[in-house]
Each structure stands twice: as structure tokens, then as C-alpha cells.
Amino acid sequence: MNLKLHVWRQKNAQSAGRFVTYDARDISPDMSFLEMLDVVNEGLILKGEDPIAFDHDCREGICGMCGVVVNGVPHGPRKATTACQLHMRSFRDGDEVVLEPWRAKAFPVLKDLIVDRGAFDRIIAAGGFISVATGNAPDGNAIPVPKQAADLSMDAAACIGCGACVAACPNASAMLFVAAKASHLGYLPQGQPERYKRALKMVEQMDKEGFGTCTNHGECSRACPKEIRQEFIARLNRDYLKASIIDRPETGGGGTG
């Protein structure tokens, strides 16, 4: 199959970007989307041109590195599928495909389709952890975990931090990502001591990074390759509200409640 690609090319964050058109020829429908880009890049390199820069690592839909908007949809047309697991049989011979990077103030373009997602790392560092005593690993069954809590925690932990939720949101909000990372710890007994402080710190860091506010469009869940549900956002909002009340200074006497 043959396709025409309209690819966003941008040298760095300071440069102005533009769309450049390339032909992708003799593409097997069994190739992944990133393998197709590899083929196009091989042709560019042979012609002495700069290859298209894009993020990738495991190419198994696990690491969250791949991030590209395909025809206006983060990760492309298939539901619950990362760009690296998207196969070319999802397209037709002769299709024109537009490729763009994630579009968000908090995700500045580094080059072409690569953006800086370091803001996610800083949100995790702000509170996405639990404090435990060092030493030998505790027995796996030492702390009973209710099955419902374990299931919900695992559902939230499925988030791979790719940023598709941000790219899909009209406000460029990171609430689904933050909610998933806070919830997968907050559902477990080990995560309870810092549950509310965690919500407060992670949301505060999210705001500092310049992400937009959540207005419940729902595009985040639809674009998420791991189908993280919006219910986690509601839970984060409840935890954040409670944390704000707990940490609010008392009137008149100072201190915290």
C-alpha cells in the first residue's frame, strides 16, 4: 500500500514548525505505524535528508513513550491502542495521513514529533510514591488487601503516562494522568498515610506545570490506550477537597486542622 504523509517538522522548541509531505511506498499492512515511519526514515537517510524524529522504546504498548497525533486523534484511529501497536491495515491504500506531536503548553516540542513530557515526572516526584521503611521486602500477604480495592488499584496502575489524555483534552488537562497515579496508591492500605497530602501535592504540581483545568469533556478517557476511566478523576477531586480542608489554617489560632 502507498500513503501520503503530512508530517509536522520542527527543529527545536524555538523554531517555527511546518508540515512537510512525504510518500510512504510499498508499505505492508502488517507493519506497525512506527515500522512504517522507520521505512520512510530509511528512504530519507539514503537521500541525505534529516529523518523524522519520533519517540519510541518498547514498541509493545507498555512504556508510554510513543506519542503522535494521527489525523487529529492521539495514537490514531483504533480504540485502546498505542501508536506502536497500531497496524497499517487500519488505513487504506492511497490514504493521506497527518502526523503531529502532542499539542500542549506543558509539553514543549523538542523536535518534530517529540515533546518534553518531563512535567509528568515532576508530578510523580511531587507525591506519587509511598514512604516505607527500608530493609527486607515484607511478605506479600502480610497486609490484606480487599479484592475490590486491588482491582481498582490495578485499573488505575494501567496508566502508562503517554500523555494522550493531555493531547486529546481541549484544555490540555492532565487530570486523568494525575488521578490514575494518585488512585493506584490511594486504594491500597500502604498508600493511606499520605493519601490526602499526595492528592494536594500532585494537583499543585500539575497546576505549576501549566496544564489546563478539567471540564469533563471526556476526551481523555476516549483517547487513553489503557482505557483509564473518568471515575478516578472524581475520586481525586474528593481527596483533593478533603486535603484542602485538612491543611487549611484554623481561623484565629493558626496551625492546621
HUFENLIN-V127882 format. One record per backbone hydrogen bond with DSSP energy under -1.0 kcal/mol. NH is the residue of the N-H (numbers start at 1). CO is the residue of the C=O. If there is no record, write none. Layout:
BEGIN
[[NH,CO] [NH,CO]]
END
This chain:
BEGIN
[[3,24] [4,95] [5,22] [6,97] [7,20] [8,99] [9,18] [18,9] [20,7] [22,5] [24,3] [27,1] [31,28] [33,86] [36,32] [37,33] [38,34] [39,35] [40,36] [41,37] [42,38] [43,39] [44,40] [45,41] [46,42] [47,43] [48,45] [49,44] [69,100] [70,73] [71,98] [73,70] [75,68] [76,73] [85,82] [88,31] [89,29] [90,87] [91,88] [94,2] [95,92] [97,4] [99,6] [100,69] [107,104] [110,114] [111,114] [112,10] [113,53] [114,111] [116,108] [120,117] [122,118] [123,119] [124,120] [125,121] [126,122] [127,124] [128,124] [129,127] [142,139] [150,146] [151,147] [152,148] [153,149] [154,150] [155,151] [156,152] [157,153] [159,156] [167,163] [168,164] [169,165] [172,169] [178,174] [179,175] [180,176] [181,177] [182,178] [183,179] [184,180] [186,182] [187,183] [188,185] [191,188] [192,189] [195,192] [198,194] [199,195] [200,196] [201,197] [202,198] [203,199] [204,200] [205,201] [206,202] [207,203] [208,204] [209,205] [210,207] [211,206] [212,172] [222,218] [223,219] [224,220] [227,224] [232,229] [233,230] [234,230] [235,231] [236,232] [237,233] [238,234] [239,235] [240,236] [241,237] [242,238] [243,239] [244,240] [245,241] [246,242] [247,243] [250,255] [253,251] [254,250]]
END
